């Protein structure tokens, strides 16, 4: 929201004269002749006229000053018509000002984690679907739990039809070089691809009467794949991909399966993960995801048992 410009030209000649006349008894009680023929009143009117002219000019910026301000902000006025001193500029200052402000608002320097993410995503040459920046982390040499002040790690996920999109070595190199000239001199940046946490689902599902079991199992698998998809899935309504480091909750998997057309209810559900000891997690628990990880739904090792009454 732009700062509203105050109106400085809000005092007229009559206002100024009247105010100065009202001050005469306070500062010069012996001055009793306030007629226009009095030399003192003539001086008051003269100073009021000069003051009104100064206020009028103060409320307006001359074109010469406006052109100089725009040049200081980086606007190129060298090809504009009539830039000689005292000439009519003939310039659409409003348009040039709008272009200059738009250029100034364009993000270039990477300071915050959001800056790193936005700069990478705005560069269409990279063809990147998602980017995540973790501050105080060096994922090239350490894990996400090791604090590395002064370091940032940028995780990039390329646009791909693969189930687990992984950036190429050349893409990582290009992004690193692109950010190198935009980072602060005290910052060390690292560009890496995402890690994936394998998730398996074991569910006993009861379908509605006369539903085709094979088709229903296929629909459930498809919905789970869409839910866990790294680019188009996620529990949020926006479906911008599974969030980095977002835990998997059994209750949400229940909701996805029971929301499939043809499913009556889910009798039992168990989540498994290939991370760590690969142990079974109860339905009231969750699979914890590392901050630099996305989710990979393992279809081959998931089991959907269907019964129809």
C-alpha positions in Angstrom: 0.0 0.0 0.0 1.6 3.3 -1.1 2.1 6.1 1.5 -0.6 8.8 0.9 0.9 12.1 -0.1 -0.1 15.0 2.2 -1.6 18.2 0.8 0.9 20.9 1.7 -0.9 23.6 -0.2 -3.8 24.1 2.3 -3.3 27.8 3.4 -4.6 30.7 1.3 -3.5 34.3 1.2 -6.6 35.3 3.2 -5.9 32.6 5.9 -2.4 33.9 6.4 -3.3 37.6 6.6 -6.1 36.8 9.0 -3.8 34.8 11.3 -1.1 37.5 11.3 -3.7 40.2 12.0 -4.9 38.2 15.0 -1.4 38.0 16.4 -0.9 41.8 16.4 -2.5 42.5 19.8 -0.3 39.8 21.5 3.0 41.0 20.1 2.4 44.8 19.4 -0.4 46.1 21.6 0.4 49.7 20.6 -0.3 48.9 17.0 -4.0 49.9 16.5 -4.3 50.9 12.9 -5.1 47.7 11.0 -6.3 49.4 7.8 -4.9 48.4 4.4 -3.2 51.8 4.1 -1.0 51.0 7.1 2.6 50.2 6.2 2.6 47.3 8.6 -0.5 45.8 7.1 1.1 46.2 3.7 4.1 44.2 4.8 1.8 41.5 6.3 0.0 41.2 3.0 3.3 41.1 1.1 4.7 38.3 3.3 1.4 36.4 3.1 1.6 36.6 -0.7 5.2 35.3 -0.7 4.3 32.5 1.8 1.4 31.4 -0.4 3.6 31.2 -3.4 6.2 29.1 -1.5 3.6 26.7 -0.2 2.2 26.3 -3.7 5.6 25.4 -5.0 6.4 23.2 -2.1 3.3 21.1 -2.9 4.5 20.5 -6.4 7.6 18.8 -7.7 9.0 20.4 -10.9 9.7 18.2 -13.9 13.5 18.8 -13.6 13.5 17.4 -10.1 11.3 14.5 -11.0 13.5 13.6 -13.9 16.6 13.7 -11.6 14.9 11.6 -9.0 14.0 9.0 -11.6 17.6 8.9 -12.9 18.8 8.3 -9.3 16.5 5.3 -9.1 17.9 3.9 -12.3 15.5 5.2 -15.0 17.1 5.7 -18.4 16.0 9.2 -19.6 18.8 9.7 -22.1 16.6 9.1 -25.1 13.7 11.3 -23.8 12.7 14.4 -25.7 13.6 17.9 -24.4 16.0 17.2 -21.6 17.8 20.4 -22.0 17.7 22.8 -19.1 14.4 24.8 -19.1 12.9 22.9 -22.0 9.5 21.3 -22.0 10.2 17.7 -21.1 7.4 16.1 -23.0 7.9 12.9 -21.0 5.2 10.7 -19.6 6.6 10.7 -16.1 3.8 8.6 -14.7 4.6 5.7 -17.0 8.4 5.9 -16.4 7.8 6.1 -12.7 5.6 3.0 -12.8 8.2 1.1 -14.8 11.0 2.2 -12.4 9.1 1.2 -9.3 8.2 -2.2 -10.9 11.9 -2.7 -11.6 12.9 -1.8 -8.1 10.3 -4.2 -6.7 11.7 -7.1 -8.7 13.6 -9.5 -6.5 17.3 -9.9 -7.2 19.3 -10.2 -4.0 18.8 -13.4 -2.0 18.7 -12.5 1.7 15.9 -14.6 3.3 14.9 -18.2 2.7 11.9 -17.0 0.8 14.2 -15.0 -1.5 16.2 -18.1 -2.4 13.0 -20.0 -3.2 11.4 -17.2 -5.2 14.5 -16.5 -7.3 14.8 -20.1 -8.3 11.2 -20.5 -9.1 11.0 -17.3 -11.1 13.8 -18.4 -13.4 11.8 -20.3 -16.1 15.0 -21.7 -17.7 15.4 -24.1 -14.8 12.0 -25.7 -15.3 11.7 -26.3 -11.6 8.4 -27.3 -10.0 9.3 -26.7 -6.4 12.0 -25.2 -4.3 12.6 -25.3 -0.5 15.3 -23.3 1.4 16.5 -24.4 4.8 18.5 -21.9 6.8 21.5 -22.8 8.9 21.8 -26.2 7.1 24.4 -27.8 4.9 22.8 -30.7 3.2 25.8 -31.4 1.0 27.9 -32.5 4.0 25.6 -32.8 7.0 22.1 -33.9 8.0 19.2 -31.4 8.4 19.5 -31.7 12.2 23.1 -30.3 12.3 23.1 -26.6 12.7 25.5 -24.8 10.3 25.2 -21.0 10.9 25.9 -19.0 7.7 24.8 -21.8 5.4 21.6 -22.3 3.5 20.5 -25.4 1.5 18.1 -25.0 -1.4 16.2 -28.2 -2.4 15.0 -28.2 -5.9 12.4 -30.5 -7.5 12.3 -30.5 -11.3 9.1 -30.6 -13.4 8.9 -34.3 -14.2 6.3 -37.1 -14.8 8.4 -39.5 -12.7 7.0 -40.6 -9.3 10.1 -39.4 -7.6 11.5 -36.3 -9.4 15.2 -35.9 -9.0 17.2 -33.0 -10.4 20.2 -33.7 -12.7 23.7 -32.8 -11.8 23.7 -30.1 -14.4 20.6 -28.5 -13.1 22.0 -28.4 -9.6 25.2 -26.8 -10.9 23.2 -24.2 -12.9 21.1 -23.2 -9.9 24.1 -23.0 -7.7 25.9 -20.7 -10.1 22.7 -18.6 -10.5 22.4 -18.1 -6.8 26.1 -17.5 -6.3 26.0 -13.9 -7.5 22.8 -13.1 -5.6 23.7 -14.4 -2.2 25.2 -12.3 0.6 29.0 -12.4 0.8 28.8 -14.0 4.3 26.4 -16.7 3.1 27.3 -20.2 1.8 24.7 -21.9 -0.3 24.2 -25.5 -1.2 21.8 -26.8 -3.9 20.6 -30.4 -3.6 17.8 -32.7 -4.7 15.1 -34.0 -2.3 15.2 -37.2 -0.3 12.1 -39.4 -0.2 10.6 -41.2 2.7 9.0 -44.5 1.6 5.5 -45.0 2.9 3.5 -48.2 2.8 -0.1 -48.7 3.6 -1.8 -51.8 5.0 -5.6 -51.4 5.1 -8.6 -53.6 5.5 -11.4 -51.9 3.6 -15.1 -52.8 3.4 -16.9 -51.8 0.2 -20.5 -51.1 -0.4 -22.8 -53.8 -1.7 -22.1 -55.2 -5.2 -19.0 -53.0 -5.8 -16.4 -54.4 -8.2 -13.4 -55.2 -6.0 -10.7 -54.9 -8.6 -11.9 -51.5 -9.7 -12.3 -50.2 -6.2 -8.8 -51.3 -5.2 -7.5 -49.5 -8.3 -9.4 -46.3 -7.3 -8.0 -46.4 -3.7 -4.4 -46.8 -5.0 -4.9 -43.9 -7.4 -6.2 -41.7 -4.7 -3.3 -42.5 -2.4 -0.8 -41.9 -5.2 -2.4 -38.4 -5.8 -2.5 -37.7 -2.1 1.3 -38.4 -1.6 2.4 -37.0 -4.9 5.4 -34.7 -4.5 4.2 -32.2 -7.1 0.4 -32.3 -7.1 -0.5 -33.9 -3.8 -0.6 -32.9 -0.2 -3.2 -32.7 2.5 -3.9 -29.0 1.8 -6.6 -27.8 -0.5 -4.2 -26.1 -2.8 -2.6 -29.4 -3.8 0.8 -27.9 -4.5 2.7 -31.1 -3.6 3.4 -32.8 -0.4 5.0 -30.2 1.9 8.7 -30.7 2.8 9.1 -32.3 6.2 5.3 -32.8 6.7 4.5 -35.9 8.8 2.1 -38.5 7.5 -0.9 -39.0 9.8 -3.0 -42.2 9.8 -6.2 -40.2 10.2 -5.6 -38.4 6.9 -5.0 -41.7 5.1 -8.2 -43.0 6.6 -9.9 -39.9 5.1 -8.5 -40.5 1.7 -9.5 -44.2 1.5 -13.0 -43.6 3.0 -13.5 -40.7 0.6 -13.1 -43.1 -2.4 -16.4 -43.8 -4.1 -17.5 -47.3 -3.3 -15.9 -47.6 0.1 -18.2 -48.2 3.1 -15.6 -47.9 5.8 -12.0 -48.7 6.8 -11.8 -51.5 9.3 -8.1 -51.2 10.1 -5.1 -49.3 8.8 -1.4 -49.6 9.5 1.4 -47.3 8.2 4.9 -48.6 7.5 8.0 -46.8 6.5 11.4 -47.9 5.1 13.1 -45.3 7.1 15.0 -46.3 10.3 14.1 -49.7 11.6 11.1 -50.0 9.3 8.8 -50.8 12.2 5.0 -50.8 12.1 3.3 -47.6 13.4 -0.1 -47.8 15.0 -3.1 -46.0 13.4 -3.0 -43.3 16.1 0.7 -42.5 15.3 2.3 -40.9 12.4 5.4 -41.3 10.2 7.8 -38.5 11.0 9.4 -36.9 7.9 12.7 -35.2 7.9 12.7 -31.4 7.0 14.4 -32.1 3.6 12.2 -35.1 2.7 9.2 -35.6 0.6 7.0 -38.7 0.6 7.1 -41.7 -1.7 4.1 -43.9 -1.7 5.3 -47.5 -2.3 2.5 -49.1 -4.3 4.2 -52.4 -4.7 4.6 -53.1 -1.0 1.3 -51.7 0.0 -1.7 -54.0 0.8 -5.3 -53.1 0.3 -7.6 -55.9 1.5 -11.2 -55.5 0.3 -14.3 -57.2 1.5 -17.8 -56.7 0.3 -21.0 -57.7 2.2 
